[in-house]
Amino acid sequence: TFSPLHAALGEVVNRMAFTLENIRADKLGRPLGTNAGGVPQPELVESRFSGRSVEDLRDNLRGIEVLFFGDPDRGTLGLDAYLDAKGRHFDVRMRAAIDAFDAALVAIDAPLSEAVSSNPSGVEAAIERAGELQRLIQVDVINALSLTVTFNDNDGD
């Protein structure tokens, strides 16, 4: 439980950013070899046996998108409605950042376990786009809501 409610909102928004950090560092960066001197480590790819790694990342992104924009098919509002009510409008910037990250993921166009060796620049581009979206959330959205950036479970590891 959270007390006050503002703390719960902070947790939700921070978790959106943490998800992107985990995508960048763990789900893309580690297999790309960012922690291994640039030597790709395809065995570290999430869902490598199913070949569904990129689709899983897109599912993660869809979760962030639904949290922010809501789900019109289900009649749910997202964080954008709250921001709009506060006179803070991020719809265009968030849509552009989400679409850019999704396009970078789609452009990988191979199982991630192969792409880390055959298309490292495509994986790096996805890491960059995820970082842009993460910064938008961790800096602009969090500041607009007067929230505090908190530590990720992996910080300090």
SEFIMAR-534371 format. One line per field, with one value per residue (C-alpha): residue number from 1; x, y, z. Coordinates in steps of 0.5 Angstrom, whole numbers, plus 500, padded with zeros to 3 digits. Example, Ala and Ser with C-alpha at 12.3 -4.5 7.8 and 13.67 -1.06 7.14 Angstrom:
BEGIN
nr = c(1; 2)
px = c(525; 527)
py = c(491; 498)
pz = c(516; 514)
//
This chain:
BEGIN
nr = c(1; 2; 3; 4; 5; 6; 7; 8; 9; 10; 11; 12; 13; 14; 15; 16; 17; 18; 19; 20; 21; 22; 23; 24; 25; 26; 27; 28; 29; 30; 31; 32; 33; 34; 35; 36; 37; 38; 39; 40; 41; 42; 43; 44; 45; 46; 47; 48; 49; 50; 51; 52; 53; 54; 55; 56; 57; 58; 59; 60; 61; 62; 63; 64; 65; 66; 67; 68; 69; 70; 71; 72; 73; 74; 75; 76; 77; 78; 79; 80; 81; 82; 83; 84; 85; 86; 87; 88; 89; 90; 91; 92; 93; 94; 95; 96; 97; 98; 99; 100; 101; 102; 103; 104; 105; 106; 107; 108; 109; 110; 111; 112; 113; 114; 115; 116; 117; 118; 119; 120; 121; 122; 123; 124; 125; 126; 127; 128; 129; 130; 131; 132; 133; 134; 135; 136; 137; 138; 139; 140; 141; 142; 143; 144; 145; 146; 147; 148; 149; 150; 151; 152; 153; 154; 155; 156; 157)
px = c(500; 502; 501; 500; 497; 502; 507; 503; 503; 511; 512; 508; 512; 518; 517; 515; 522; 525; 522; 526; 533; 532; 531; 537; 542; 539; 535; 539; 546; 548; 547; 550; 556; 556; 559; 563; 568; 563; 563; 556; 553; 547; 546; 544; 538; 531; 527; 532; 529; 523; 526; 521; 526; 524; 516; 517; 521; 515; 510; 514; 513; 506; 505; 508; 504; 498; 500; 501; 495; 490; 486; 481; 478; 477; 475; 481; 485; 492; 497; 496; 489; 492; 497; 493; 488; 494; 496; 502; 501; 506; 502; 506; 513; 511; 507; 514; 518; 514; 514; 521; 523; 518; 520; 528; 525; 522; 528; 532; 528; 532; 532; 535; 540; 543; 542; 547; 552; 549; 546; 549; 548; 540; 541; 545; 539; 534; 538; 538; 531; 529; 534; 530; 524; 527; 529; 523; 519; 525; 526; 520; 514; 517; 518; 511; 508; 513; 515; 522; 526; 527; 532; 531; 532; 538; 542; 548; 549)
py = c(500; 507; 513; 518; 517; 521; 516; 511; 515; 516; 509; 507; 513; 511; 503; 506; 509; 503; 498; 502; 502; 494; 494; 498; 495; 488; 486; 489; 492; 485; 481; 486; 486; 493; 489; 485; 489; 490; 482; 480; 475; 472; 467; 473; 474; 474; 469; 466; 459; 462; 467; 472; 477; 483; 482; 481; 488; 491; 488; 492; 498; 497; 496; 503; 506; 503; 506; 513; 514; 509; 504; 507; 500; 498; 506; 507; 513; 514; 518; 523; 525; 527; 531; 534; 536; 539; 543; 539; 536; 531; 527; 529; 528; 521; 519; 521; 517; 511; 511; 512; 506; 501; 503; 502; 495; 493; 495; 490; 485; 478; 474; 479; 473; 474; 481; 483; 480; 481; 488; 491; 498; 496; 494; 500; 505; 501; 502; 510; 510; 507; 512; 518; 515; 514; 521; 524; 520; 521; 528; 531; 527; 526; 534; 536; 531; 534; 527; 524; 519; 513; 508; 502; 495; 494; 500; 500; 492)
pz = c(500; 499; 503; 500; 494; 490; 492; 488; 482; 483; 483; 477; 473; 476; 474; 467; 467; 470; 465; 459; 463; 464; 456; 455; 460; 460; 455; 449; 452; 455; 449; 445; 449; 452; 459; 455; 451; 445; 444; 443; 448; 444; 450; 454; 450; 453; 450; 445; 445; 442; 438; 441; 444; 440; 440; 448; 448; 444; 449; 454; 450; 449; 457; 457; 452; 455; 462; 459; 454; 456; 452; 448; 447; 454; 456; 460; 461; 462; 465; 459; 462; 468; 465; 461; 467; 470; 464; 462; 455; 453; 448; 442; 445; 448; 441; 437; 442; 443; 435; 434; 439; 436; 429; 432; 435; 428; 424; 428; 423; 426; 432; 437; 438; 431; 430; 436; 431; 424; 426; 432; 429; 429; 436; 438; 435; 439; 445; 444; 442; 449; 452; 449; 452; 458; 459; 457; 463; 468; 467; 464; 466; 473; 474; 471; 476; 482; 483; 485; 481; 485; 485; 480; 484; 480; 482; 485; 483)
//
